Amino acid sequence: MIPLKTLPDATRPPICTRILAGSIALVWLIQLGYLYLGHSDLAASWGTRPACYFHPSSCGVVSVSLPSLGVAQFHQWSASAFGHLLLSPLFSLWLHADWWHIGFNLLFLLVFGGAVENEIGRFKFLVLYLAGGMVATVCHILFHPGSAVPTIGASGAIAAILGAHFWRLPRAWVLTYFPPIFVFPVPAPLFGALWLAAQLAGAWSDIRLPFMDTVGGSNIAWTAHLGGFAWGAWTGWRSRKRRAVKIHPRSSSAPTKNMGK
């Protein structure tokens, strides 16, 4: 189930969506450059490791300090273990593992981002994206406290966009490709529900609950996707509710006095 286009299209150019997509693609090229030149693996260096937040000393954190003003001082602080610990949840949103990872993330961002940006505005769209990414990372950390595997990718932030689309644009359609040959429009709420069901199934098979065994882990951060979607759906529901109140305010029961000349 691969989304191709939302219907109807956005009425204005999705500038923020394109800037985010361009920055993600640029960072991916930088990642490849670092790997081919043999400098370092940015994904391993800046990926979010959940275990580091429960056992900071195991990741080299021996002191806590805040960055000083100035580019050189900030660069030095960011290179420290504590700086990595605080900045990796943000920086990791721009890092990806392979071509499939970045390809699907860019596809979902470009398909759904424009419609949501057009609906809620550019500033709120950026806040939704970044906050959704942070919430998704926190969810992954909480559900995998012992994992030392670096987590990267914009999937959680993009899941927040999908969640907001689910609530703010319930009458929209999604032109969807069903391999191998079928292409037809699907109601946006149905697409969101099917996507959510797939994430829940993946999370159920991946989380190790204390009272049951699981099939085995995977390299997909399912709980991050669910956390991002939940955040986007909640913000979308809240903003839609406030909008409805503004459009249809409650009528006052107090008597009014006609005034006129």
C-alpha positions, 0 to 999 in steps of 0.5 A, a space after each residue: 500500500 503505497 501512497 501516490 497523491 492526496 486528493 484534492 491537491 494543496 491550494 498553495 505551494 508546500 514550501 516547508 514540506 519541500 524544504 524539509 524534504 530537500 534538507 533530508 536528501 542533502 543530509 543523506 548525500 552527506 552521509 554517503 560522502 562520509 561513508 565513501 570517504 571513510 570519515 565516520 558513520 553519522 548514523 552510528 555517531 548521532 543515532 539515538 541510543 535508548 540505553 544511554 538515557 537510563 545509564 548515561 555513564 555507559 555511553 561516556 557521560 561523566 559530567 553535565 554541562 550547558 553550551 556556552 555562547 559562540 559557534 566554537 564553544 557550541 561545537 566543542 560542547 556538541 562533540 562531548 558525550 553529554 552534547 551527543 545525548 541531548 542533540 541526537 534525538 533532533 539530529 537523528 531525524 535527518 539521518 537514514 539507514 538505506 535507500 529504501 528508508 529514505 525513499 519511503 520517508 520522502 514519499 510519505 512526507 511529500 504526499 501528505 505534507 503539502 495537504 497538512 501544511 496547507 490546512 494548518 499553516 507553515 509555522 504550525 506544520 513545522 512545530 507539528 513535525 519537530 514535536 512529533 519527531 521528539 515524541 516519537 523518539 521518547 516513546 521508542 526510548 521508553 519502550 526499549 530502555 535497554 537497547 544500545 542500537 542507534 535509532 535514526 530516521 524521520 519516520 516518527 515526525 512524518 507519522 505525526 503528519 499522517 496522524 494530523 491528516 487523519 483528523 484534519 482532512 477526513 473527507 480527503 482521498 489518497 491515490 494509492 498503489 497496491 502492488 503489483 498493478 492496482 491503483 485507485 483512490 482510498 478515503 484518507 481515514 481508511 488509509 490512516 487506519 490501515 497504516 495504523 493497524 500495520 504499525 500496531 501489528 509490528 509493535 505487538 510482535 516486536 515489544 518484549 512483554 514480561 509475561 510473553 515471548 515474542 517472535 523476534 525483534 526487527 530494525 523498525 521502530 514501531 513504537 516511534 511510529 505509533 507515538 508520532 501518529 498519536 501526537 499528530 492525531 491528538 493535535 489534529 483533533 484539538 485544532 479541529 475542535 477549536 476551529 469548530 468552536 470558532 465557526 459555531 460559537 455557543 449562543 448566549 442565553 442572556 437577553 439582548 437589547 436592540 440598539 439603533 437610531 
